[in-house]
Amino acid sequence: MPKAVVVGGGIAGLACAVGFVRAGWEVEVLERASRIAEVGAGLSLWPNAVRALDALGLGDEVRRRAGDCRAAGIQDAKGGWLTRYNMAQLEATYGLPIMVHRADLLDILREAVPESMLRTGISVRSAGLDGTVEHSAGASVGDIVVGADGIRSVARRAVCGEMVPRYRGYTTWRMVVTPKEPVREIVEMWGRGQRFGYGGLPDGRVYCFAVAAMPEGSPGGGLAELRRRYAGWPEPVQGLIAAASEANVLKHDIYDLPPLKRLSAGRIALAGDAAHAMTPNLGQGACQALEDAVVLTEIATSGGDLARYDAERGPRTTMVVNQSRWVGTLAQLSWPPAVALRDAIMRRIPEGPQLKAMGPLLNWTR
């Protein structure tokens, strides 16, 4: 029986494991943490990701635990619409996005992999092109090694050497809260050098995120910083921040990776953030990881050359990384004349061209 060694037990790694298990392969997932878990964040899954989950046999279960999005768009810092998606046309053209808690998605993926194939508390030291992975418990050998160990991947070193993540100039805060008033839509509000976004989860909770330009590694910046920065913003921002506690606010700087020259070498293939860490501005990080899993496991389990994986995933993920970075630059504008021009242009973009422009991102299928 062929074997896949998967380095990393996050969304990318577990999704790849699911694909290999479905094909009848032996799988060994090596996860550094003592348990596979995710806390404190929501996740928007766009139609391309939902189709990837369908290909992995998990689409129905994820839909069952997710909330449909029936309204979405971008507002200015006063609550006026800059652009509002025509959800009926979006659904007819590409399908609807859904909102899910990251922990729920991780649970669904983990439950689809036999427990005997999951090894936690394992620190990977190196991955060889011959399929040998050296780690804290010894060594593992696979017919294929999937490097899905994040933006600071160990497995990636064997494929393309040391890559230094690039700080994009802004920090994000994430939290899941239970507000007094329900939230049914996905909205991102753009101000001057900072943003606030939110999306309703199916159980009445709301996933929120805030983004602000700050120096890399800035200390502090918890709930008090959020209250200060967004004091003048309209509802529901104030109610959402009021519903938060210091314990459930997660803060981290935003990085991405420059495009890699290749995503595979020898018996190693990279997936998820290890392959194409991107800013969260398009909500595509997890979506692209799920696409990776479908394409990689389909090619590998059918006896295909990993060069096909490079050829298919490299150009697409580079496009998404670059587009996401560009949107972040636009969203983080802080010079008042530039912000005013941005907002004026966005208000005048017709629905048709806007919907068509989403095609390259959302029309992926297998």
C-alpha positions, 0 to 999 in steps of 0.5 A, spaced: 500 500 500 502 506 498 504 511 503 503 519 504 507 522 510 503 529 511 507 534 515 502 539 518 495 537 521 492 544 519 487 545 514 491 543 508 494 537 511 488 534 514 485 535 507 490 532 503 490 526 508 482 526 507 484 525 499 489 520 500 485 516 505 479 516 500 484 513 495 486 507 499 493 510 501 496 509 508 497 516 511 501 518 517 500 526 519 505 529 523 503 535 527 507 539 532 502 541 537 499 536 542 492 536 539 489 538 533 485 544 534 483 551 532 480 556 536 477 563 536 476 564 528 471 564 523 472 562 516 469 564 509 469 559 504 467 561 497 464 557 492 471 554 489 472 552 496 465 549 497 466 545 490 473 542 493 470 540 499 465 536 495 470 533 491 473 530 498 466 528 500 465 533 505 461 538 502 454 536 505 457 536 512 460 542 512 454 546 509 450 542 515 455 546 520 455 552 516 451 559 515 449 561 508 451 568 506 445 572 503 448 579 504 455 581 503 459 587 501 464 593 503 462 599 506 466 605 508 467 607 515 461 611 516 457 605 514 455 607 507 456 602 501 462 602 497 460 595 493 454 590 495 454 584 492 448 581 488 447 575 492 442 572 487 447 573 481 453 570 485 449 564 487 447 563 480 453 564 477 458 561 482 454 559 488 454 562 495 459 563 500 458 560 507 461 562 513 464 556 518 468 556 525 475 554 523 474 549 529 468 546 526 472 545 519 478 542 522 473 537 526 470 535 520 477 534 516 480 530 522 474 526 523 475 523 516 482 521 517 482 514 522 485 516 529 491 511 528 494 515 522 494 522 526 501 523 530 501 529 535 507 532 539 511 531 533 517 536 531 519 535 524 527 536 523 527 535 516 524 532 509 528 529 504 527 529 497 527 521 497 521 521 502 524 521 508 522 525 514 526 526 520 522 528 526 523 528 534 520 521 534 525 518 529 523 518 522 518 516 517 518 514 510 513 516 504 512 515 497 510 522 497 511 527 503 506 533 503 509 539 506 503 543 509 507 545 515 505 553 514 508 559 512 515 557 516 515 550 513 521 546 515 519 541 509 519 547 504 527 548 505 528 541 501 524 544 495 526 551 494 531 553 500 530 558 506 524 563 504 523 569 509 516 571 510 514 578 508 511 583 513 505 586 509 505 592 514 499 591 518 496 587 524 489 583 525 485 582 531 480 576 530 475 574 535 468 570 535 463 574 540 455 573 541 452 580 540 445 582 543 443 583 536 444 578 530 448 578 524 446 575 518 451 578 513 458 578 511 461 585 511 468 589 511 468 596 512 474 600 510 477 606 513 483 610 513 489 605 514 484 600 518 478 596 517 473 592 521 469 586 518 464 581 521 460 575 519 455 571 522 456 564 524 450 559 524 449 558 532 448 566 533 455 567 534 459 572 530 466 572 527 470 579 527 476 581 525 480 588 525 486 590 521 490 596 522 497 599 519 502 598 525 510 596 525 511 589 525 512 586 532 508 592 535 507 590 543 500 590 546 494 592 542 488 588 545 481 589 547 483 596 549 486 598 543 480 596 539 476 600 543 480 606 542 481 605 534 474 604 532 471 608 538 467 613 532 465 607 528 458 605 527 454 599 529 454 594 529 462 595 530 461 598 537 456 592 539 461 587 537 467 590 540 463 590 547 461 583 546 468 581 546 473 579 552 480 580 552 481 572 552 478 571 546 481 577 542 487 574 538 492 579 535 497 577 529 501 581 524 500 579 517 505 576 512 505 573 505 511 569 501 514 571 495 511 566 489 515 560 489 519 557 483 516 550 484 511 547 489 514 540 489 521 536 488 523 529 488 517 526 493 515 532 496 510 537 494 508 543 498 500 545 500 497 551 503 501 556 507 507 552 506 506 553 498 503 560 498 502 564 504 497 569 502 494 575 506 487 574 508 484 580 504 480 575 499 478 570 504 482 565 500 487 562 504 483 556 506 480 556 500 486 555 496 489 550 501 483 545 499 484 546 492 491 544 493 488 538 497 484 536 491 489 537 485 495 534 489 491 527 491 488 526 485 495 527 481 499 523 486 494 517 487 493 516 479 500 515 478 501 522 475 508 526 476 508 532 481 510 536 475 503 536 473 501 539 480 506 545 479 503 546 473 496 547 475 497 550 482 503 554 481 500 560 476 493 560 480 496 560 487 501 566 484 495 570 481 491 569 488 497 571 492 498 577 488 491 579 487 490 579 495 496 583 496 493 588 491 487 588 495 490 589 501 494 595 499 487 598 496 484 597 503 489 600 507 490 607 504 490 612 509 492 619 505 485 622 505 485 624 498 487 617 496 481 614 500 476 619 497 478 617 490 478 609 492 471 610 495 468 614 489 471 609 484 468 603 488 461 606 489 461 607 481 463 600 479 457 596 476 454 590 478 456 586 472 463 587 471 464 586 478 461 579 478 465 578 472 471 580 475 470 574 480 470 569 475 478 567 475 477 566 483 471 563 484 470 558 478 475 553 479 472 546 479 474 539 478 
